[in-house]
Amino acid sequence: MRDKTHKDQIERWAIEVKTNPNWKKELKPFLDAQIINAIIKYKKILSLPNGEEKLNKIRNLN
C-alpha cells in the first residue's frame, strides 16, 4: 500500500531509519549513481554549442 501524503512518507522514512541500521549502506550506491549520472550529463551538455548557457537554463540560473 502506498502512502497518500507527504507526512505519511516522512513518517515511514523515519521508521525505516530508526529500525534499519543498514539504511545508509543500502541507499549509498543509488545516490552515488545519481550523482555520477548527473556529472556525466552536465559534461555532455557543456560540450555542446552554447552548452554553458543551456546548463544554466537547466539550473535556472539565467
CHARMM-style PDB file with segment names, atoms N, HN, CA, C and O in Angstrom:
ATOM      1  N   MET     1       0.839  -1.184   0.000  1.00  0.00      PROA
ATOM      2  CA  MET     1       0.000   0.000   0.000  1.00  0.00      PROA
ATOM      3  C   MET     1       0.878   1.239   0.000  1.00  0.00      PROA
ATOM      4  O   MET     1       1.839   1.329   0.764  1.00  0.00      PROA
ATOM      5  N   ARG     2       0.554   2.167  -0.835  1.00  0.00      PROA
ATOM      6  HN  ARG     2      -0.227   2.094  -1.456  1.00  0.00      PROA
ATOM      7  CA  ARG     2       1.328   3.397  -0.930  1.00  0.00      PROA
ATOM      8  C   ARG     2       0.753   4.461  -0.014  1.00  0.00      PROA
ATOM      9  O   ARG     2      -0.461   4.596   0.143  1.00  0.00      PROA
ATOM     10  N   ASP     3       1.674   5.216   0.586  1.00  0.00      PROA
ATOM     11  HN  ASP     3       2.660   5.106   0.458  1.00  0.00      PROA
ATOM     12  CA  ASP     3       1.238   6.331   1.433  1.00  0.00      PROA
ATOM     13  C   ASP     3       0.669   7.432   0.561  1.00  0.00      PROA
ATOM     14  O   ASP     3       1.120   7.636  -0.566  1.00  0.00      PROA
ATOM     15  N   LYS     4      -0.314   8.137   1.076  1.00  0.00      PROA
ATOM     16  HN  LYS     4      -0.681   7.971   1.991  1.00  0.00      PROA
ATOM     17  CA  LYS     4      -1.005   9.140   0.284  1.00  0.00      PROA
ATOM     18  C   LYS     4      -0.542  10.564   0.548  1.00  0.00      PROA
ATOM     19  O   LYS     4      -0.786  11.456  -0.264  1.00  0.00      PROA
ATOM     20  N   THR     5       0.119  10.784   1.669  1.00  0.00      PROA
ATOM     21  HN  THR     5       0.317  10.060   2.330  1.00  0.00      PROA
ATOM     22  CA  THR     5       0.509  12.154   1.968  1.00  0.00      PROA
ATOM     23  C   THR     5       2.008  12.243   2.219  1.00  0.00      PROA
ATOM     24  O   THR     5       2.677  11.249   2.502  1.00  0.00      PROA
ATOM     25  N   HSD     6       2.501  13.450   2.106  1.00  0.00      PROA
ATOM     26  HN  HSD     6       1.957  14.257   1.877  1.00  0.00      PROA
ATOM     27  CA  HSD     6       3.917  13.697   2.366  1.00  0.00      PROA
ATOM     28  C   HSD     6       4.262  13.353   3.810  1.00  0.00      PROA
ATOM     29  O   HSD     6       5.315  12.779   4.087  1.00  0.00      PROA
ATOM     30  N   LYS     7       3.383  13.701   4.707  1.00  0.00      PROA
ATOM     31  HN  LYS     7       2.527  14.167   4.482  1.00  0.00      PROA
ATOM     32  CA  LYS     7       3.607  13.400   6.128  1.00  0.00      PROA
ATOM     33  C   LYS     7       3.740  11.895   6.339  1.00  0.00      PROA
ATOM     34  O   LYS     7       4.605  11.454   7.095  1.00  0.00      PROA
ATOM     35  N   ASP     8       2.897  11.102   5.684  1.00  0.00      PROA
ATOM     36  HN  ASP     8       2.194  11.460   5.069  1.00  0.00      PROA
ATOM     37  CA  ASP     8       2.988   9.644   5.791  1.00  0.00      PROA
ATOM     38  C   ASP     8       4.324   9.140   5.283  1.00  0.00      PROA
ATOM     39  O   ASP     8       4.921   8.241   5.876  1.00  0.00      PROA
ATOM     40  N   GLN     9       4.790   9.711   4.196  1.00  0.00      PROA
ATOM     41  HN  GLN     9       4.305  10.441   3.714  1.00  0.00      PROA
ATOM     42  CA  GLN     9       6.077   9.297   3.632  1.00  0.00      PROA
ATOM     43  C   GLN     9       7.223   9.634   4.585  1.00  0.00      PROA
ATOM     44  O   GLN     9       8.146   8.838   4.757  1.00  0.00      PROA
ATOM     45  N   ILE    10       7.164  10.797   5.194  1.00  0.00      PROA
ATOM     46  HN  ILE    10       6.414  11.444   5.055  1.00  0.00      PROA
ATOM     47  CA  ILE    10       8.206  11.194   6.150  1.00  0.00      PROA
ATOM     48  C   ILE    10       8.183  10.260   7.362  1.00  0.00      PROA
ATOM     49  O   ILE    10       9.233   9.824   7.833  1.00  0.00      PROA
ATOM     50  N   GLU    11       6.999   9.960   7.857  1.00  0.00      PROA
ATOM     51  HN  GLU    11       6.146  10.314   7.475  1.00  0.00      PROA
ATOM     52  CA  GLU    11       6.894   9.060   9.000  1.00  0.00      PROA
ATOM     53  C   GLU    11       7.414   7.664   8.644  1.00  0.00      PROA
ATOM     54  O   GLU    11       8.112   7.044   9.446  1.00  0.00      PROA
ATOM     55  N   ARG    12       7.084   7.173   7.461  1.00  0.00      PROA
ATOM     56  HN  ARG    12       6.517   7.677   6.810  1.00  0.00      PROA
ATOM     57  CA  ARG    12       7.574   5.868   7.026  1.00  0.00      PROA
ATOM     58  C   ARG    12       9.093   5.862   6.938  1.00  0.00      PROA
ATOM     59  O   ARG    12       9.743   4.900   7.345  1.00  0.00      PROA
ATOM     60  N   TRP    13       9.663   6.962   6.397  1.00  0.00      PROA
ATOM     61  HN  TRP    13       9.135   7.744   6.066  1.00  0.00      PROA
ATOM     62  CA  TRP    13      11.123   7.047   6.284  1.00  0.00      PROA
ATOM     63  C   TRP    13      11.770   7.124   7.668  1.00  0.00      PROA
ATOM     64  O   TRP    13      12.814   6.510   7.890  1.00  0.00      PROA
ATOM     65  N   ALA    14      11.176   7.859   8.590  1.00  0.00      PROA
ATOM     66  HN  ALA    14      10.329   8.358   8.410  1.00  0.00      PROA
ATOM     67  CA  ALA    14      11.718   7.961   9.945  1.00  0.00      PROA
ATOM     68  C   ALA    14      11.746   6.587  10.616  1.00  0.00      PROA
ATOM     69  O   ALA    14      12.709   6.250  11.305  1.00  0.00      PROA
ATOM     70  N   ILE    15      10.707   5.808  10.419  1.00  0.00      PROA
ATOM     71  HN  ILE    15       9.925   6.082   9.859  1.00  0.00      PROA
ATOM     72  CA  ILE    15      10.671   4.452  10.978  1.00  0.00      PROA
ATOM     73  C   ILE    15      11.761   3.596  10.345  1.00  0.00      PROA
ATOM     74  O   ILE    15      12.436   2.837  11.039  1.00  0.00      PROA
ATOM     75  N   GLU    16      11.934   3.714   9.046  1.00  0.00      PROA
ATOM     76  HN  GLU    16      11.385   4.330   8.481  1.00  0.00      PROA
ATOM     77  CA  GLU    16      12.979   2.959   8.348  1.00  0.00      PROA
ATOM     78  C   GLU    16      14.355   3.292   8.902  1.00  0.00      PROA
ATOM     79  O   GLU    16      15.157   2.393   9.157  1.00  0.00      PROA
ATOM     80  N   VAL    17      14.629   4.559   9.087  1.00  0.00      PROA
ATOM     81  HN  VAL    17      13.978   5.289   8.879  1.00  0.00      PROA
ATOM     82  CA  VAL    17      15.937   4.990   9.588  1.00  0.00      PROA
ATOM     83  C   VAL    17      16.154   4.489  11.022  1.00  0.00      PROA
ATOM     84  O   VAL    17      17.258   4.074  11.376  1.00  0.00      PROA
ATOM     85  N   LYS    18      15.115   4.529  11.832  1.00  0.00      PROA
ATOM     86  HN  LYS    18      14.218   4.866  11.545  1.00  0.00      PROA
ATOM     87  CA  LYS    18      15.244   4.089  13.228  1.00  0.00      PROA
ATOM     88  C   LYS    18      15.396   2.578  13.357  1.00  0.00      PROA
ATOM     89  O   LYS    18      16.085   2.103  14.260  1.00  0.00      PROA
ATOM     90  N   THR    19      14.760   1.817  12.465  1.00  0.00      PROA
ATOM     91  HN  THR    19      14.200   2.203  11.732  1.00  0.00      PROA
ATOM     92  CA  THR    19      14.728   0.361  12.620  1.00  0.00      PROA
ATOM     93  C   THR    19      15.725  -0.381  11.747  1.00  0.00      PROA
ATOM     94  O   THR    19      15.971  -1.565  11.976  1.00  0.00      PROA
ATOM     95  N   ASN    20      16.306   0.277  10.755  1.00  0.00      PROA
ATOM     96  HN  ASN    20      16.107   1.239  10.568  1.00  0.00      PROA
ATOM     97  CA  ASN    20      17.234  -0.401   9.855  1.00  0.00      PROA
ATOM     98  C   ASN    20      18.600   0.264   9.953  1.00  0.00      PROA
ATOM     99  O   ASN    20      18.813   1.315   9.348  1.00  0.00      PROA
ATOM    100  N   PRO    21      19.525  -0.322  10.697  1.00  0.00      PROA
ATOM    101  CA  PRO    21      20.839   0.302  10.857  1.00  0.00      PROA
ATOM    102  C   PRO    21      21.661   0.317   9.561  1.00  0.00      PROA
ATOM    103  O   PRO    21      22.666   1.023   9.479  1.00  0.00      PROA
ATOM    104  N   ASN    22      21.249  -0.442   8.566  1.00  0.00      PROA
ATOM    105  HN  ASN    22      20.432  -1.015   8.632  1.00  0.00      PROA
ATOM    106  CA  ASN    22      21.984  -0.514   7.294  1.00  0.00      PROA
ATOM    107  C   ASN    22      21.411   0.399   6.217  1.00  0.00      PROA
ATOM    108  O   ASN    22      21.806   0.295   5.056  1.00  0.00      PROA
ATOM    109  N   TRP    23      20.489   1.291   6.574  1.00  0.00      PROA
ATOM    110  HN  TRP    23      20.168   1.376   7.517  1.00  0.00      PROA
ATOM    111  CA  TRP    23      19.823   2.083   5.548  1.00  0.00      PROA
ATOM    112  C   TRP    23      20.801   2.919   4.743  1.00  0.00      PROA
ATOM    113  O   TRP    23      20.614   3.083   3.537  1.00  0.00      PROA
ATOM    114  N   LYS    24      21.848   3.458   5.379  1.00  0.00      PROA
ATOM    115  HN  LYS    24      22.000   3.324   6.358  1.00  0.00      PROA
ATOM    116  CA  LYS    24      22.822   4.269   4.638  1.00  0.00      PROA
ATOM    117  C   LYS    24      23.578   3.417   3.628  1.00  0.00      PROA
ATOM    118  O   LYS    24      23.768   3.810   2.477  1.00  0.00      PROA
ATOM    119  N   LYS    25      24.002   2.250   4.080  1.00  0.00      PROA
ATOM    120  HN  LYS    25      23.848   1.931   5.015  1.00  0.00      PROA
ATOM    121  CA  LYS    25      24.761   1.352   3.210  1.00  0.00      PROA
ATOM    122  C   LYS    25      23.912   0.915   2.009  1.00  0.00      PROA
ATOM    123  O   LYS    25      24.427   0.774   0.900  1.00  0.00      PROA
ATOM    124  N   GLU    26      22.624   0.704   2.235  1.00  0.00      PROA
ATOM    125  HN  GLU    26      22.206   0.819   3.137  1.00  0.00      PROA
ATOM    126  CA  GLU    26      21.727   0.279   1.170  1.00  0.00      PROA
ATOM    127  C   GLU    26      21.414   1.408   0.193  1.00  0.00      PROA
ATOM    128  O   GLU    26      21.234   1.160  -0.999  1.00  0.00      PROA
ATOM    129  N   LEU    27      21.347   2.631   0.680  1.00  0.00      PROA
ATOM    130  HN  LEU    27      21.493   2.832   1.648  1.00  0.00      PROA
ATOM    131  CA  LEU    27      20.975   3.773  -0.154  1.00  0.00      PROA
ATOM    132  C   LEU    27      22.160   4.396  -0.887  1.00  0.00      PROA
ATOM    133  O   LEU    27      21.987   4.999  -1.946  1.00  0.00      PROA
ATOM    134  N   LYS    28      23.359   4.254  -0.332  1.00  0.00      PROA
ATOM    135  HN  LYS    28      23.499   3.764   0.529  1.00  0.00      PROA
ATOM    136  CA  LYS    28      24.547   4.909  -0.882  1.00  0.00      PROA
ATOM    137  C   LYS    28      24.814   4.579  -2.351  1.00  0.00      PROA
ATOM    138  O   LYS    28      25.070   5.504  -3.122  1.00  0.00      PROA
ATOM    139  N   PRO    29      24.770   3.314  -2.786  1.00  0.00      PROA
ATOM    140  CA  PRO    29      25.035   3.032  -4.205  1.00  0.00      PROA
ATOM    141  C   PRO    29      24.060   3.756  -5.147  1.00  0.00      PROA
ATOM    142  O   PRO    29      24.457   4.236  -6.209  1.00  0.00      PROA
ATOM    143  N   PHE    30      22.806   3.829  -4.753  1.00  0.00      PROA
ATOM    144  HN  PHE    30      22.484   3.440  -3.890  1.00  0.00      PROA
ATOM    145  CA  PHE    30      21.813   4.530  -5.571  1.00  0.00      PROA
ATOM    146  C   PHE    30      22.134   6.023  -5.662  1.00  0.00      PROA
ATOM    147  O   PHE    30      22.123   6.600  -6.749  1.00  0.00      PROA
ATOM    148  N   LEU    31      22.416   6.639  -4.522  1.00  0.00      PROA
ATOM    149  HN  LEU    31      22.424   6.170  -3.639  1.00  0.00      PROA
ATOM    150  CA  LEU    31      22.725   8.075  -4.523  1.00  0.00      PROA
ATOM    151  C   LEU    31      24.008   8.370  -5.283  1.00  0.00      PROA
ATOM    152  O   LEU    31      24.076   9.347  -6.028  1.00  0.00      PROA
ATOM    153  N   ASP    32      25.023   7.536  -5.103  1.00  0.00      PROA
ATOM    154  HN  ASP    32      24.968   6.742  -4.498  1.00  0.00      PROA
ATOM    155  CA  ASP    32      26.274   7.721  -5.837  1.00  0.00      PROA
ATOM    156  C   ASP    32      26.039   7.631  -7.345  1.00  0.00      PROA
ATOM    157  O   ASP    32      26.589   8.421  -8.111  1.00  0.00      PROA
ATOM    158  N   ALA    33      25.225   6.670  -7.764  1.00  0.00      PROA
ATOM    159  HN  ALA    33      24.778   6.028  -7.142  1.00  0.00      PROA
ATOM    160  CA  ALA    33      24.925   6.519  -9.190  1.00  0.00      PROA
ATOM    161  C   ALA    33      24.195   7.743  -9.734  1.00  0.00      PROA
ATOM    162  O   ALA    33      24.450   8.163 -10.863  1.00  0.00      PROA
ATOM    163  N   GLN    34      23.294   8.315  -8.948  1.00  0.00      PROA
ATOM    164  HN  GLN    34      23.087   7.973  -8.031  1.00  0.00      PROA
ATOM    165  CA  GLN    34      22.570   9.514  -9.383  1.00  0.00      PROA
ATOM    166  C   GLN    34      23.524  10.691  -9.572  1.00  0.00      PROA
ATOM    167  O   GLN    34      23.410  11.442 -10.541  1.00  0.00      PROA
ATOM    168  N   ILE    35      24.455  10.843  -8.650  1.00  0.00      PROA
ATOM    169  HN  ILE    35      24.547  10.232  -7.864  1.00  0.00      PROA
ATOM    170  CA  ILE    35      25.429  11.939  -8.733  1.00  0.00      PROA
ATOM    171  C   ILE    35      26.346  11.742  -9.931  1.00  0.00      PROA
ATOM    172  O   ILE    35      26.596  12.689 -10.676  1.00  0.00      PROA
ATOM    173  N   ILE    36      26.848  10.536 -10.125  1.00  0.00      PROA
ATOM    174  HN  ILE    36      26.644   9.767  -9.519  1.00  0.00      PROA
ATOM    175  CA  ILE    36      27.730  10.247 -11.266  1.00  0.00      PROA
ATOM    176  C   ILE    36      26.994  10.491 -12.569  1.00  0.00      PROA
ATOM    177  O   ILE    36      27.557  11.073 -13.496  1.00  0.00      PROA
ATOM    178  N   ASN    37      25.741  10.055 -12.657  1.00  0.00      PROA
ATOM    179  HN  ASN    37      25.283   9.581 -11.904  1.00  0.00      PROA
ATOM    180  CA  ASN    37      24.954  10.261 -13.871  1.00  0.00      PROA
ATOM    181  C   ASN    37      24.759  11.752 -14.153  1.00  0.00      PROA
ATOM    182  O   ASN    37      24.850  12.183 -15.303  1.00  0.00      PROA
ATOM    183  N   ALA    38      24.493  12.533 -13.118  1.00  0.00      PROA
ATOM    184  HN  ALA    38      24.419  12.184 -12.184  1.00  0.00      PROA
ATOM    185  CA  ALA    38      24.312  13.975 -13.300  1.00  0.00      PROA
ATOM    186  C   ALA    38      25.604  14.616 -13.805  1.00  0.00      PROA
ATOM    187  O   ALA    38      25.565  15.457 -14.704  1.00  0.00      PROA
ATOM    188  N   ILE    39      26.736  14.231 -13.241  1.00  0.00      PROA
ATOM    189  HN  ILE    39      26.767  13.549 -12.511  1.00  0.00      PROA
ATOM    190  CA  ILE    39      28.026  14.787 -13.677  1.00  0.00      PROA
ATOM    191  C   ILE    39      28.280  14.471 -15.141  1.00  0.00      PROA
ATOM    192  O   ILE    39      28.719  15.334 -15.900  1.00  0.00      PROA
ATOM    193  N   ILE    40      28.006  13.234 -15.537  1.00  0.00      PROA
ATOM    194  HN  ILE    40      27.650  12.533 -14.920  1.00  0.00      PROA
ATOM    195  CA  ILE    40      28.204  12.828 -16.936  1.00  0.00      PROA
ATOM    196  C   ILE    40      27.305  13.652 -17.856  1.00  0.00      PROA
ATOM    197  O   ILE    40      27.752  14.128 -18.899  1.00  0.00      PROA
ATOM    198  N   LYS    41      26.050  13.819 -17.474  1.00  0.00      PROA
ATOM    199  HN  LYS    41      25.687  13.432 -16.627  1.00  0.00      PROA
ATOM    200  CA  LYS    41      25.111  14.589 -18.307  1.00  0.00      PROA
ATOM    201  C   LYS    41      25.530  16.055 -18.392  1.00  0.00      PROA
ATOM    202  O   LYS    41      25.463  16.656 -19.465  1.00  0.00      PROA
ATOM    203  N   TYR    42      25.965  16.638 -17.265  1.00  0.00      PROA
ATOM    204  HN  TYR    42      26.020  16.150 -16.394  1.00  0.00      PROA
ATOM    205  CA  TYR    42      26.402  18.036 -17.280  1.00  0.00      PROA
ATOM    206  C   TYR    42      27.606  18.215 -18.200  1.00  0.00      PROA
ATOM    207  O   TYR    42      27.670  19.189 -18.951  1.00  0.00      PROA
ATOM    208  N   LYS    43      28.556  17.290 -18.150  1.00  0.00      PROA
ATOM    209  HN  LYS    43      28.504  16.500 -17.540  1.00  0.00      PROA
ATOM    210  CA  LYS    43      29.733  17.377 -19.017  1.00  0.00      PROA
ATOM    211  C   LYS    43      29.329  17.276 -20.482  1.00  0.00      PROA
ATOM    212  O   LYS    43      29.879  17.967 -21.340  1.00  0.00      PROA
ATOM    213  N   LYS    44      28.356  16.403 -20.760  1.00  0.00      PROA
ATOM    214  HN  LYS    44      27.908  15.842 -20.063  1.00  0.00      PROA
ATOM    215  CA  LYS    44      27.886  16.255 -22.140  1.00  0.00      PROA
ATOM    216  C   LYS    44      27.228  17.550 -22.618  1.00  0.00      PROA
ATOM    217  O   LYS    44      27.459  17.990 -23.744  1.00  0.00      PROA
ATOM    218  N   ILE    45      26.414  18.151 -21.767  1.00  0.00      PROA
ATOM    219  HN  ILE    45      26.226  17.794 -20.852  1.00  0.00      PROA
ATOM    220  CA  ILE    45      25.759  19.411 -22.138  1.00  0.00      PROA
ATOM    221  C   ILE    45      26.801  20.505 -22.355  1.00  0.00      PROA
ATOM    222  O   ILE    45      26.692  21.284 -23.302  1.00  0.00      PROA
ATOM    223  N   LEU    46      27.803  20.568 -21.491  1.00  0.00      PROA
ATOM    224  HN  LEU    46      27.892  19.935 -20.722  1.00  0.00      PROA
ATOM    225  CA  LEU    46      28.840  21.590 -21.626  1.00  0.00      PROA
ATOM    226  C   LEU    46      29.638  21.439 -22.916  1.00  0.00      PROA
ATOM    227  O   LEU    46      30.204  22.416 -23.408  1.00  0.00      PROA
ATOM    228  N   SER    47      29.691  20.230 -23.470  1.00  0.00      PROA
ATOM    229  HN  SER    47      29.231  19.437 -23.070  1.00  0.00      PROA
ATOM    230  CA  SER    47      30.433  20.016 -24.707  1.00  0.00      PROA
ATOM    231  C   SER    47      29.646  20.460 -25.940  1.00  0.00      PROA
ATOM    232  O   SER    47      30.211  20.532 -27.032  1.00  0.00      PROA
ATOM    233  N   LEU    48      28.375  20.754 -25.789  1.00  0.00      PROA
ATOM    234  HN  LEU    48      27.917  20.695 -24.903  1.00  0.00      PROA
ATOM    235  CA  LEU    48      27.540  21.200 -26.900  1.00  0.00      PROA
ATOM    236  C   LEU    48      27.752  22.683 -27.172  1.00  0.00      PROA
ATOM    237  O   LEU    48      28.206  23.419 -26.296  1.00  0.00      PROA
ATOM    238  N   PRO    49      27.424  23.124 -28.386  1.00  0.00      PROA
ATOM    239  CA  PRO    49      27.460  24.566 -28.647  1.00  0.00      PROA
ATOM    240  C   PRO    49      26.516  25.283 -27.665  1.00  0.00      PROA
ATOM    241  O   PRO    49      25.389  24.841 -27.443  1.00  0.00      PROA
ATOM    242  N   ASN    50      26.978  26.362 -27.099  1.00  0.00      PROA
ATOM    243  HN  ASN    50      27.893  26.722 -27.280  1.00  0.00      PROA
ATOM    244  CA  ASN    50      26.221  27.115 -26.086  1.00  0.00      PROA
ATOM    245  C   ASN    50      25.865  26.244 -24.883  1.00  0.00      PROA
ATOM    246  O   ASN    50      24.844  26.457 -24.228  1.00  0.00      PROA
ATOM    247  N   GLY    51      26.715  25.268 -24.603  1.00  0.00      PROA
ATOM    248  HN  GLY    51      27.544  25.095 -25.135  1.00  0.00      PROA
ATOM    249  CA  GLY    51      26.440  24.322 -23.534  1.00  0.00      PROA
ATOM    250  C   GLY    51      26.333  24.965 -22.168  1.00  0.00      PROA
ATOM    251  O   GLY    51      25.460  24.607 -21.377  1.00  0.00      PROA
ATOM    252  N   GLU    52      27.213  25.913 -21.883  1.00  0.00      PROA
ATOM    253  HN  GLU    52      27.922  26.203 -22.526  1.00  0.00      PROA
ATOM    254  CA  GLU    52      27.157  26.561 -20.567  1.00  0.00      PROA
ATOM    255  C   GLU    52      25.846  27.316 -20.398  1.00  0.00      PROA
ATOM    256  O   GLU    52      25.246  27.295 -19.323  1.00  0.00      PROA
ATOM    257  N   GLU    53      25.404  27.980 -21.453  1.00  0.00      PROA
ATOM    258  HN  GLU    53      25.891  27.997 -22.327  1.00  0.00      PROA
ATOM    259  CA  GLU    53      24.131  28.704 -21.413  1.00  0.00      PROA
ATOM    260  C   GLU    53      22.974  27.725 -21.195  1.00  0.00      PROA
ATOM    261  O   GLU    53      22.070  27.989 -20.402  1.00  0.00      PROA
ATOM    262  N   LYS    54      23.011  26.597 -21.901  1.00  0.00      PROA
ATOM    263  HN  LYS    54      23.745  26.382 -22.544  1.00  0.00      PROA
ATOM    264  CA  LYS    54      21.958  25.593 -21.750  1.00  0.00      PROA
ATOM    265  C   LYS    54      21.939  25.011 -20.339  1.00  0.00      PROA
ATOM    266  O   LYS    54      20.876  24.809 -19.752  1.00  0.00      PROA
ATOM    267  N   LEU    55      23.123  24.746 -19.807  1.00  0.00      PROA
ATOM    268  HN  LEU    55      23.987  24.909 -20.284  1.00  0.00      PROA
ATOM    269  CA  LEU    55      23.191  24.199 -18.459  1.00  0.00      PROA
ATOM    270  C   LEU    55      22.682  25.206 -17.429  1.00  0.00      PROA
ATOM    271  O   LEU    55      22.010  24.830 -16.468  1.00  0.00      PROA
ATOM    272  N   ASN    56      22.999  26.467 -17.629  1.00  0.00      PROA
ATOM    273  HN  ASN    56      23.544  26.772 -18.410  1.00  0.00      PROA
ATOM    274  CA  ASN    56      22.479  27.486 -16.718  1.00  0.00      PROA
ATOM    275  C   ASN    56      20.969  27.574 -16.767  1.00  0.00      PROA
ATOM    276  O   ASN    56      20.329  27.815 -15.744  1.00  0.00      PROA
ATOM    277  N   LYS    57      20.384  27.381 -17.955  1.00  0.00      PROA
ATOM    278  HN  LYS    57      20.905  27.185 -18.786  1.00  0.00      PROA
ATOM    279  CA  LYS    57      18.925  27.372 -18.062  1.00  0.00      PROA
ATOM    280  C   LYS    57      18.342  26.185 -17.321  1.00  0.00      PROA
ATOM    281  O   LYS    57      17.323  26.308 -16.642  1.00  0.00      PROA
ATOM    282  N   ILE    58      18.991  25.028 -17.451  1.00  0.00      PROA
ATOM    283  HN  ILE    58      19.819  24.928 -18.002  1.00  0.00      PROA
ATOM    284  CA  ILE    58      18.526  23.841 -16.742  1.00  0.00      PROA
ATOM    285  C   ILE    58      18.581  24.075 -15.238  1.00  0.00      PROA
ATOM    286  O   ILE    58      17.679  23.671 -14.504  1.00  0.00      PROA
ATOM    287  N   ARG    59      19.635  24.723 -14.792  1.00  0.00      PROA
ATOM    288  HN  ARG    59      20.368  25.051 -15.388  1.00  0.00      PROA
ATOM    289  CA  ARG    59      19.802  25.001 -13.364  1.00  0.00      PROA
ATOM    290  C   ARG    59      19.033  26.243 -12.930  1.00  0.00      PROA
ATOM    291  O   ARG    59      19.092  26.634 -11.764  1.00  0.00      PROA
ATOM    292  N   ASN    60      18.321  26.860 -13.851  1.00  0.00      PROA
ATOM    293  HN  ASN    60      18.273  26.543 -14.799  1.00  0.00      PROA
ATOM    294  CA  ASN    60      17.551  28.085 -13.592  1.00  0.00      PROA
ATOM    295  C   ASN    60      18.424  29.233 -13.098  1.00  0.00      PROA
ATOM    296  O   ASN    60      18.027  29.985 -12.208  1.00  0.00      PROA
ATOM    297  N   LEU    61      19.614  29.365 -13.678  1.00  0.00      PROA
ATOM    298  HN  LEU    61      19.937  28.754 -14.401  1.00  0.00      PROA
ATOM    299  CA  LEU    61      20.496  30.459 -13.301  1.00  0.00      PROA
ATOM    300  C   LEU    61      20.333  31.669 -14.217  1.00  0.00      PROA
ATOM    301  O   LEU    61      20.754  32.770 -13.860  1.00  0.00      PROA
ATOM    302  N   ASN    62      19.740  31.488 -15.373  1.00  0.00      PROA
ATOM    303  HN  ASN    62      19.399  30.594 -15.664  1.00  0.00      PROA
ATOM    304  CA  ASN    62      19.535  32.604 -16.311  1.00  0.00      PROA
ATOM    305  C   ASN    62      18.066  32.802 -16.554  1.00  0.00      PROA
ATOM    306  OT1 ASN    62      17.681  33.692 -17.313  1.00  0.00      PROA
TER     307      ASN     62
END
